[in-house]
Amino acid sequence: MKMLFMLIVSCLFISSATGQNCNEWFRQRRTQIRYLQTQIVELQAQIMLLKKGYDVAKEGWEFIQDMTNGEFELHKDKVSRLDKVSRVIDEDPEKTKREIKALIQKSR
């Protein structure tokens, strides 16, 4: 009984196992060349995908740098304008107060 069970189990495993086919036995060099050609084609496809990925990453990085530099320039311009205003106020604060009051009166 044990022997019959072992025979059935081994037949199941043997039937699902795959080994070399006829080409691999009798035409080994041709089969190897065919496998290598397939690998080369697949590797070229992967290289193409990697290049596309790097291009996308590079464009994204350049976009982020452009945005960051543009934002920095905006802040730099605002700070320089504030600096100019503060110099005018520091020169004659009373004159500045009168001018502000006059502008408020005109806007009403």
Secondary structure, DSSP 8 states (H G I E B T S, - for coil): -HHHHHHHHHHHHHHH-----HHHHH-HHHHHHHHHHHHHHHHHHHHHHHHHHHHHHHHHHHHHHHHHHHHHHHHHHHHHHHHHHHHHHHH-HHHHHHHHHHHHHHH-
